[in-house]
């Protein structure tokens, strides 16, 4: 099985699926069998321990679920993966020959917990996936990965499951794709899996989120599946049946990173050169804007006026949003862009104020 896992680690796309939680032996094995029957699943997942937000919620079946997972692997031949949050859970998972471990978002956020897991893994040869922390902090995510690597684990991968975000209403966890893209930039050769189930929080947008991940060159997907999703003991709204999962995977347009075509590369290079020139022009214009901001800062300093002018800023944003609509630029982008420019202008003016 170890050789099979080694091969799967390099497979693209890598598809991981299974129930949010192992509930009963019958449910676990039936789910595994139906997933295996689709012929589209590479690895079987199941929540054995479930760290929940509030006490009293179902927190997993515990160690007694591990033999069910082992039996499901024996029947289907699918390698298994579970989430671990403590050294004892690592020990228990390894004793039942779990093939891949993953560290959950609530654990990644705590360096002490990740270090405890890393210490328990010293001398162990097993692949480990690290989910992003709940909060949008790339250094915490990177730190979790580094702690596992320093324990001697050679095969380390990333799972993007979205981030908690104030004001987010569309997703259970806001994807914040740019953060995962930055992690891929820092670790270009590291496996990056998307977890559309936890990003979506509901099954009706699972396919759209999965497609977005593939469009962004993710290496695979981890999607929760249950034989009777609406009756699931945890996260019922985001789980789908094995058969629906197969339909979802069939509907995805699988992308590739490159193509062996001289015509394609020549056309792309020409367009990229245009982008480079436009970027250079943008930087020159922004630099000129900052020089004007510095002049404004001088007048404000001479007249003892505050840097921030709230009414003026609201007026600028309102105009930007209206112009952005006409130019096919999203409101979200215009807000982020103007916020960044505004903060840089404030920084320049503050230097003038401080003399």
C-alpha positions as a LaTeX table, in Angstrom:
\begin{tabular}{lrrr}
\hline
Residue & $x$ (\AA) & $y$ (\AA) & $z$ (\AA) \\
\hline
Unk1 & 0.00 & 0.00 & 0.00 \\
Unk2 & 2.90 & 2.37 & 0.69 \\
Unk3 & 4.07 & 2.12 & $-2.93$ \\
Unk4 & 0.51 & 2.81 & $-4.12$ \\
Unk5 & 0.34 & 5.94 & $-1.96$ \\
Unk6 & 3.69 & 7.08 & $-3.34$ \\
Unk7 & 2.30 & 6.82 & $-6.87$ \\
Unk8 & $-0.95$ & 8.56 & $-5.93$ \\
Unk9 & 0.95 & 11.45 & $-4.36$ \\
Unk10 & 2.25 & 12.27 & $-7.84$ \\
Unk11 & $-1.12$ & 11.68 & $-9.59$ \\
Unk12 & $-2.95$ & 14.68 & $-11.07$ \\
Unk13 & $-5.70$ & 15.24 & $-10.27$ \\
Unk14 & $-5.66$ & 13.48 & $-6.90$ \\
Unk15 & $-9.24$ & 12.88 & $-5.71$ \\
Unk16 & $-9.98$ & 12.26 & $-2.03$ \\
Unk17 & $-13.51$ & 11.57 & $-0.79$ \\
Unk18 & $-15.49$ & 10.05 & 2.05 \\
Unk19 & $-17.87$ & 11.06 & 4.80 \\
Unk20 & $-17.33$ & 14.09 & 7.00 \\
Unk21 & $-17.59$ & 11.68 & 9.94 \\
Unk22 & $-17.44$ & 7.93 & 10.34 \\
Unk23 & $-20.77$ & 7.24 & 12.08 \\
Unk24 & $-21.32$ & 3.49 & 11.96 \\
Unk25 & $-19.44$ & 0.56 & 10.50 \\
Unk26 & $-22.24$ & $-0.03$ & 7.97 \\
Unk27 & $-22.25$ & 3.62 & 6.85 \\
Unk28 & $-18.45$ & 3.70 & 6.53 \\
Unk29 & $-18.14$ & 0.54 & 4.47 \\
Unk30 & $-21.17$ & 1.26 & 2.28 \\
Unk31 & $-19.83$ & 4.73 & 1.49 \\
Unk32 & $-16.40$ & 3.32 & 0.66 \\
Unk33 & $-17.87$ & 0.63 & $-1.60$ \\
Unk34 & $-20.05$ & 3.07 & $-3.52$ \\
Unk35 & $-17.14$ & 5.50 & $-3.91$ \\
Unk36 & $-14.87$ & 2.72 & $-5.15$ \\
Unk37 & $-17.58$ & 1.63 & $-7.61$ \\
Unk38 & $-17.42$ & 5.04 & $-9.33$ \\
Unk39 & $-13.80$ & 4.35 & $-10.32$ \\
Unk40 & $-12.97$ & 8.02 & $-9.76$ \\
Unk41 & $-11.64$ & 8.06 & $-6.19$ \\
Unk42 & $-7.97$ & 7.74 & $-5.27$ \\
Unk43 & $-8.15$ & 7.94 & $-1.49$ \\
Unk44 & $-10.78$ & 7.42 & 1.21 \\
Unk45 & $-11.23$ & 10.04 & 3.94 \\
Unk46 & $-13.29$ & 9.99 & 7.13 \\
Unk47 & $-13.49$ & 12.15 & 10.22 \\
Unk48 & $-12.70$ & 10.06 & 13.28 \\
Unk49 & $-12.15$ & 12.94 & 15.69 \\
Unk50 & $-14.11$ & 16.10 & 14.91 \\
Unk51 & $-13.03$ & 19.32 & 16.64 \\
Unk52 & $-16.29$ & 21.30 & 16.81 \\
Unk53 & $-17.00$ & 24.94 & 17.48 \\
Unk54 & $-19.24$ & 24.39 & 20.51 \\
Unk55 & $-19.52$ & 21.64 & 23.16 \\
Unk56 & $-22.40$ & 19.24 & 22.76 \\
Unk57 & $-21.97$ & 18.93 & 18.99 \\
Unk58 & $-20.98$ & 15.56 & 17.54 \\
Unk59 & $-17.21$ & 15.37 & 17.96 \\
Unk60 & $-16.54$ & 12.13 & 16.13 \\
Unk61 & $-16.92$ & 8.48 & 16.95 \\
Unk62 & $-13.32$ & 8.25 & 18.17 \\
Unk63 & $-10.90$ & 5.35 & 18.08 \\
Unk64 & $-13.59$ & 2.72 & 17.55 \\
Unk65 & $-14.08$ & 4.11 & 14.03 \\
Unk66 & $-10.52$ & 3.27 & 12.98 \\
Unk67 & $-11.19$ & $-0.49$ & 12.52 \\
Unk68 & $-14.14$ & 0.43 & 10.27 \\
Unk69 & $-11.82$ & 2.52 & 8.13 \\
Unk70 & $-9.26$ & $-0.30$ & 8.03 \\
Unk71 & $-11.98$ & $-2.74$ & 6.94 \\
Unk72 & $-13.17$ & $-0.31$ & 4.24 \\
Unk73 & $-9.61$ & $-0.17$ & 2.92 \\
Unk74 & $-9.34$ & $-3.96$ & 2.92 \\
Unk75 & $-12.60$ & $-4.32$ & 0.96 \\
Unk76 & $-12.02$ & $-1.54$ & $-1.60$ \\
Unk77 & $-8.23$ & $-1.27$ & $-1.83$ \\
Unk78 & $-8.47$ & 2.50 & $-1.32$ \\
Unk79 & $-5.73$ & 4.11 & 0.83 \\
Unk80 & $-7.09$ & 6.00 & 3.84 \\
Unk81 & $-6.58$ & 9.43 & 5.36 \\
Unk82 & $-7.81$ & 10.99 & 8.62 \\
Unk83 & $-7.42$ & 14.25 & 10.50 \\
Unk84 & $-5.26$ & 14.27 & 13.65 \\
Unk85 & $-4.97$ & 16.98 & 16.28 \\
Unk86 & $-2.92$ & 15.39 & 19.08 \\
Unk87 & 0.02 & 13.03 & 19.53 \\
Unk88 & $-2.34$ & 10.34 & 20.84 \\
Unk89 & $-4.49$ & 10.59 & 17.71 \\
Unk90 & $-1.35$ & 10.23 & 15.57 \\
Unk91 & $-0.41$ & 7.09 & 17.53 \\
Unk92 & $-3.90$ & 5.62 & 17.19 \\
Unk93 & $-4.14$ & 6.36 & 13.45 \\
Unk94 & $-0.74$ & 4.80 & 12.78 \\
Unk95 & $-1.66$ & 1.69 & 14.79 \\
Unk96 & $-4.51$ & 1.06 & 12.34 \\
Unk97 & $-2.29$ & 1.65 & 9.28 \\
Unk98 & $-3.87$ & 4.91 & 8.12 \\
Unk99 & $-1.93$ & 5.84 & 4.98 \\
Unk100 & $-2.03$ & 9.66 & 5.01 \\
Unk101 & $-2.65$ & 12.12 & 7.84 \\
Unk102 & $-3.97$ & 15.64 & 7.64 \\
Unk103 & $-3.85$ & 18.51 & 10.11 \\
Unk104 & $-7.09$ & 20.49 & 10.36 \\
Unk105 & $-7.64$ & 24.24 & 10.25 \\
Unk106 & $-8.34$ & 24.54 & 13.98 \\
Unk107 & $-5.04$ & 22.78 & 14.72 \\
Unk108 & $-2.89$ & 24.64 & 12.19 \\
Unk109 & $-3.81$ & 27.88 & 13.93 \\
Unk110 & $-2.00$ & 26.70 & 17.09 \\
Unk111 & 1.80 & 26.22 & 16.73 \\
Unk112 & 1.95 & 24.26 & 20.01 \\
Unk113 & $-0.53$ & 21.69 & 18.67 \\
Unk114 & 1.27 & 21.39 & 15.34 \\
Unk115 & 4.58 & 20.92 & 17.16 \\
Unk116 & 3.06 & 18.16 & 19.29 \\
Unk117 & 2.00 & 16.35 & 16.12 \\
Unk118 & 5.40 & 16.96 & 14.52 \\
Unk119 & 7.17 & 15.47 & 17.54 \\
Unk120 & 4.90 & 12.40 & 17.38 \\
Unk121 & 5.81 & 11.94 & 13.71 \\
Unk122 & 9.59 & 11.92 & 14.12 \\
Unk123 & 10.99 & 8.79 & 12.51 \\
Unk124 & 7.69 & 8.00 & 10.77 \\
Unk125 & 7.49 & 7.72 & 6.99 \\
Unk126 & 3.98 & 8.93 & 6.12 \\
Unk127 & 2.60 & 11.72 & 3.91 \\
Unk128 & 1.01 & 14.65 & 5.77 \\
Unk129 & $-1.39$ & 17.29 & 4.44 \\
Unk130 & $-1.69$ & 20.63 & 6.26 \\
Unk131 & $-4.93$ & 22.61 & 6.00 \\
Unk132 & $-4.84$ & 26.39 & 6.04 \\
Unk133 & $-5.54$ & 27.94 & 9.46 \\
Unk134 & $-9.04$ & 29.25 & 10.12 \\
Unk135 & $-7.84$ & 32.86 & 10.01 \\
Unk136 & $-6.17$ & 34.26 & 6.87 \\
Unk137 & $-2.58$ & 34.09 & 8.13 \\
Unk138 & $-0.09$ & 32.69 & 5.62 \\
Unk139 & 2.76 & 32.66 & 8.14 \\
Unk140 & 0.79 & 30.32 & 10.40 \\
Unk141 & 0.11 & 28.03 & 7.43 \\
Unk142 & 3.75 & 28.17 & 6.36 \\
Unk143 & 4.88 & 27.61 & 9.95 \\
Unk144 & 2.74 & 24.49 & 10.26 \\
Unk145 & 4.25 & 23.08 & 7.08 \\
Unk146 & 7.79 & 23.85 & 8.23 \\
Unk147 & 7.26 & 22.19 & 11.62 \\
Unk148 & 6.14 & 18.97 & 9.92 \\
Unk149 & 9.05 & 19.12 & 7.47 \\
Unk150 & 11.56 & 19.63 & 10.30 \\
Unk151 & 10.23 & 16.46 & 11.91 \\
Unk152 & 11.62 & 14.58 & 8.89 \\
Unk153 & 8.39 & 14.16 & 6.91 \\
Unk154 & 9.37 & 14.25 & 3.25 \\
Unk155 & 5.92 & 14.26 & 1.63 \\
Unk156 & 4.04 & 17.33 & 2.83 \\
Unk157 & 1.08 & 18.83 & 1.01 \\
Unk158 & $-1.39$ & 21.68 & 1.46 \\
Unk159 & $-5.18$ & 21.70 & 1.69 \\
Unk160 & $-7.02$ & 24.95 & 0.97 \\
Unk161 & $-10.37$ & 24.90 & 2.80 \\
Unk162 & $-11.11$ & 28.63 & 2.95 \\
Unk163 & $-10.90$ & 31.17 & 5.78 \\
Unk164 & $-13.27$ & 32.61 & 8.37 \\
Unk165 & $-14.09$ & 36.14 & 7.31 \\
Unk166 & $-16.32$ & 38.80 & 8.87 \\
Unk167 & $-19.15$ & 39.76 & 6.54 \\
Unk168 & $-18.78$ & 36.67 & 4.35 \\
Unk169 & $-22.23$ & 35.41 & 3.35 \\
Unk170 & $-21.76$ & 33.45 & 0.13 \\
Unk171 & $-19.45$ & 30.74 & 1.45 \\
Unk172 & $-19.09$ & 28.80 & 4.66 \\
Unk173 & $-15.42$ & 29.80 & 4.54 \\
Unk174 & $-14.32$ & 32.53 & 2.14 \\
Unk175 & $-11.90$ & 31.00 & $-0.40$ \\
Unk176 & $-9.58$ & 34.03 & $-0.60$ \\
Unk177 & $-7.98$ & 32.39 & $-3.63$ \\
Unk178 & $-5.10$ & 34.87 & $-3.67$ \\
Unk179 & $-3.77$ & 33.47 & $-0.38$ \\
Unk180 & $-3.67$ & 29.89 & $-1.69$ \\
Unk181 & $-2.06$ & 31.17 & $-4.90$ \\
Unk182 & 0.63 & 32.87 & $-2.82$ \\
Unk183 & 1.27 & 29.61 & $-0.93$ \\
Unk184 & 1.65 & 27.82 & $-4.27$ \\
Unk185 & 4.08 & 30.50 & $-5.40$ \\
Unk186 & 6.17 & 29.93 & $-2.27$ \\
Unk187 & 5.96 & 26.14 & $-2.63$ \\
Unk188 & 5.71 & 25.48 & $-6.39$ \\
Unk189 & 6.54 & 21.77 & $-6.15$ \\
Unk190 & 4.25 & 21.03 & $-3.19$ \\
Unk191 & 0.91 & 19.24 & $-3.61$ \\
Unk192 & $-2.02$ & 21.68 & $-3.29$ \\
Unk193 & $-5.49$ & 20.19 & $-2.76$ \\
Unk194 & $-8.75$ & 22.17 & $-2.65$ \\
Unk195 & $-11.48$ & 21.28 & $-0.15$ \\
Unk196 & $-14.62$ & 22.65 & $-1.87$ \\
Unk197 & $-16.87$ & 21.11 & 0.80 \\
Unk198 & $-15.63$ & 23.40 & 3.58 \\
Unk199 & $-15.35$ & 26.42 & 1.32 \\
Unk200 & $-18.92$ & 25.99 & 0.05 \\
Unk201 & $-20.75$ & 24.78 & 3.13 \\
Unk202 & $-23.60$ & 23.75 & 0.82 \\
Unk203 & $-23.80$ & 21.32 & $-2.05$ \\
Unk204 & $-25.32$ & 23.60 & $-4.70$ \\
Unk205 & $-22.05$ & 25.51 & $-5.27$ \\
Unk206 & $-19.64$ & 22.58 & $-4.88$ \\
Unk207 & $-19.14$ & 22.18 & $-8.62$ \\
Unk208 & $-18.45$ & 25.88 & $-9.24$ \\
Unk209 & $-15.85$ & 26.00 & $-6.45$ \\
Unk210 & $-14.25$ & 22.76 & $-7.68$ \\
Unk211 & $-14.02$ & 24.14 & $-11.23$ \\
Unk212 & $-12.45$ & 27.36 & $-9.96$ \\
Unk213 & $-9.77$ & 25.36 & $-8.15$ \\
Unk214 & $-8.96$ & 23.33 & $-11.26$ \\
Unk215 & $-8.86$ & 26.53 & $-13.34$ \\
Unk216 & $-6.23$ & 27.80 & $-10.89$ \\
Unk217 & $-4.06$ & 24.69 & $-11.40$ \\
Unk218 & $-4.77$ & 22.93 & $-8.10$ \\
Unk219 & $-3.46$ & 19.37 & $-7.91$ \\
Unk220 & $-6.67$ & 17.75 & $-6.73$ \\
Unk221 & $-9.86$ & 17.89 & $-4.68$ \\
Unk222 & $-11.07$ & 16.63 & $-1.30$ \\
Unk223 & $-14.89$ & 16.40 & $-1.36$ \\
Unk224 & $-17.10$ & 14.95 & 1.36 \\
Unk225 & $-19.47$ & 12.15 & 0.39 \\
Unk226 & $-22.13$ & 10.27 & 2.35 \\
Unk227 & $-24.63$ & 7.55 & 1.42 \\
Unk228 & $-27.50$ & 9.62 & 2.90 \\
Unk229 & $-26.17$ & 13.19 & 3.10 \\
Unk230 & $-29.27$ & 14.77 & 4.65 \\
Unk231 & $-29.04$ & 12.33 & 7.56 \\
Unk232 & $-25.33$ & 12.90 & 8.22 \\
Unk233 & $-24.34$ & 13.50 & 11.84 \\
Unk234 & $-22.13$ & 16.43 & 10.86 \\
Unk235 & $-21.98$ & 18.94 & 7.97 \\
Unk236 & $-25.00$ & 17.45 & 6.23 \\
Unk237 & $-25.58$ & 20.40 & 3.88 \\
Unk238 & $-22.18$ & 20.13 & 2.18 \\
Unk239 & $-22.05$ & 16.37 & 1.56 \\
Unk240 & $-23.18$ & 14.56 & $-1.59$ \\
Unk241 & $-23.75$ & 10.92 & $-2.52$ \\
Unk242 & $-20.94$ & 8.96 & $-4.21$ \\
Unk243 & $-22.97$ & 8.88 & $-7.42$ \\
Unk244 & $-23.50$ & 12.64 & $-7.40$ \\
Unk245 & $-19.78$ & 13.06 & $-6.76$ \\
Unk246 & $-19.04$ & 11.04 & $-9.89$ \\
Unk247 & $-21.37$ & 13.30 & $-11.89$ \\
Unk248 & $-19.66$ & 16.39 & $-10.48$ \\
Unk249 & $-16.21$ & 15.10 & $-11.41$ \\
Unk250 & $-17.42$ & 14.22 & $-14.93$ \\
Unk251 & $-18.77$ & 17.75 & $-15.37$ \\
Unk252 & $-15.49$ & 19.45 & $-14.46$ \\
Unk253 & $-13.39$ & 20.69 & $-17.35$ \\
Unk254 & $-9.96$ & 19.48 & $-16.34$ \\
Unk255 & $-7.23$ & 21.96 & $-17.24$ \\
Unk256 & $-3.53$ & 21.44 & $-17.90$ \\
Unk257 & $-0.67$ & 23.76 & $-17.06$ \\
Unk258 & 0.92 & 23.80 & $-20.51$ \\
Unk259 & 0.55 & 22.54 & $-24.07$ \\
Unk260 & 3.17 & 21.60 & $-26.66$ \\
Unk261 & 2.26 & 24.22 & $-29.28$ \\
Unk262 & 4.63 & 26.82 & $-30.72$ \\
Unk263 & 1.68 & 28.89 & $-31.96$ \\
Unk264 & 0.10 & 28.97 & $-28.49$ \\
Unk265 & 3.37 & 29.99 & $-26.79$ \\
Unk266 & 4.09 & 32.70 & $-29.37$ \\
Unk267 & 0.62 & 34.21 & $-28.99$ \\
Unk268 & 0.79 & 34.03 & $-25.21$ \\
Unk269 & 4.24 & 35.65 & $-25.13$ \\
Unk270 & 3.00 & 38.53 & $-27.27$ \\
Unk271 & 0.09 & 39.17 & $-24.90$ \\
Unk272 & 2.32 & 38.86 & $-21.84$ \\
Unk273 & 4.65 & 41.50 & $-23.26$ \\
Unk274 & 1.65 & 43.80 & $-23.56$ \\
Unk275 & 0.81 & 43.08 & $-19.92$ \\
Unk276 & 4.41 & 43.87 & $-18.91$ \\
Unk277 & 4.32 & 47.24 & $-20.71$ \\
Unk278 & 0.96 & 48.13 & $-19.18$ \\
Unk279 & 2.23 & 47.18 & $-15.72$ \\
Unk280 & 5.27 & 49.44 & $-16.20$ \\
Unk281 & 2.99 & 52.30 & $-17.21$ \\
Unk282 & 0.73 & 51.68 & $-14.22$ \\
Unk283 & 3.68 & 51.85 & $-11.82$ \\
Unk284 & 4.87 & 55.10 & $-13.38$ \\
Unk285 & 1.38 & 56.61 & $-13.04$ \\
Unk286 & 1.02 & 55.43 & $-9.43$ \\
Unk287 & 4.45 & 56.90 & $-8.65$ \\
Unk288 & 3.30 & 60.24 & $-10.07$ \\
Unk289 & 0.13 & 59.99 & $-8.00$ \\
Unk290 & 2.19 & 59.54 & $-4.83$ \\
Unk291 & 4.22 & 62.65 & $-5.65$ \\
Unk292 & 0.98 & 64.62 & $-5.88$ \\
Unk293 & $-0.11$ & 63.07 & $-2.56$ \\
Unk294 & 3.13 & 64.28 & $-0.99$ \\
Unk295 & 2.42 & 67.81 & $-2.19$ \\
Unk296 & $-1.04$ & 67.58 & $-0.61$ \\
Unk297 & 0.67 & 66.35 & 2.58 \\
Unk298 & 2.84 & 69.49 & 2.65 \\
Unk299 & $-0.22$ & 71.76 & 2.44 \\
Unk300 & $-1.96$ & 69.77 & 5.16 \\
Unk301 & 1.09 & 70.02 & 7.40 \\
Unk302 & 1.40 & 73.78 & 6.86 \\
Unk303 & $-2.27$ & 74.24 & 7.74 \\
Unk304 & $-2.34$ & 71.68 & 10.57 \\
Unk305 & $-4.93$ & 69.47 & 8.80 \\
Unk306 & $-5.43$ & 65.73 & 9.41 \\
Unk307 & $-4.24$ & 63.30 & 6.75 \\
Unk308 & $-7.49$ & 61.35 & 6.59 \\
Unk309 & $-10.42$ & 63.19 & 5.02 \\
Unk310 & $-13.31$ & 60.75 & 5.35 \\
Unk311 & $-15.84$ & 62.60 & 3.19 \\
Unk312 & $-13.30$ & 63.01 & 0.40 \\
Unk313 & $-12.39$ & 59.30 & 0.58 \\
Unk314 & $-16.04$ & 58.18 & 0.44 \\
Unk315 & $-16.54$ & 60.42 & $-2.59$ \\
Unk316 & $-13.54$ & 58.87 & $-4.38$ \\
Unk317 & $-14.76$ & 55.33 & $-3.66$ \\
Unk318 & $-18.27$ & 56.05 & $-4.90$ \\
Unk319 & $-16.94$ & 57.45 & $-8.19$ \\
Unk320 & $-14.56$ & 54.50 & $-8.54$ \\
Unk321 & $-17.36$ & 51.98 & $-8.14$ \\
Unk322 & $-19.46$ & 53.70 & $-10.81$ \\
Unk323 & $-16.54$ & 53.93 & $-13.26$ \\
Unk324 & $-15.58$ & 50.34 & $-12.49$ \\
Unk325 & $-19.02$ & 49.10 & $-13.54$ \\
Unk326 & $-18.69$ & 50.85 & $-16.90$ \\
Unk327 & $-15.19$ & 49.42 & $-17.40$ \\
Unk328 & $-16.22$ & 45.87 & $-16.42$ \\
Unk329 & $-14.16$ & 45.97 & $-13.21$ \\
Unk330 & $-15.78$ & 44.39 & $-10.16$ \\
Unk331 & $-16.76$ & 46.42 & $-7.11$ \\
Unk332 & $-14.62$ & 44.10 & $-4.97$ \\
Unk333 & $-11.53$ & 44.76 & $-7.11$ \\
Unk334 & $-12.07$ & 48.52 & $-7.19$ \\
Unk335 & $-12.41$ & 48.60 & $-3.41$ \\
Unk336 & $-9.24$ & 46.56 & $-2.85$ \\
Unk337 & $-7.28$ & 48.58 & $-5.41$ \\
Unk338 & $-8.32$ & 51.97 & $-4.06$ \\
Unk339 & $-7.78$ & 50.83 & $-0.47$ \\
Unk340 & $-4.20$ & 49.84 & $-1.34$ \\
Unk341 & $-3.53$ & 53.11 & $-3.18$ \\
Unk342 & $-5.13$ & 55.10 & $-0.36$ \\
Unk343 & $-3.00$ & 53.43 & 2.33 \\
Unk344 & 0.16 & 54.07 & 0.29 \\
Unk345 & $-0.87$ & 57.73 & $-0.10$ \\
Unk346 & $-1.43$ & 57.99 & 3.66 \\
Unk347 & 2.03 & 56.49 & 4.24 \\
Unk348 & 3.64 & 59.08 & 1.95 \\
Unk349 & 1.73 & 61.94 & 3.57 \\
Unk350 & 2.61 & 60.67 & 7.05 \\
Unk351 & 6.31 & 60.85 & 6.21 \\
Unk352 & 5.80 & 64.48 & 5.20 \\
Unk353 & 3.92 & 65.17 & 8.45 \\
Unk354 & 6.77 & 63.66 & 10.49 \\
Unk355 & 9.18 & 65.94 & 8.69 \\
\hline
\end{tabular}
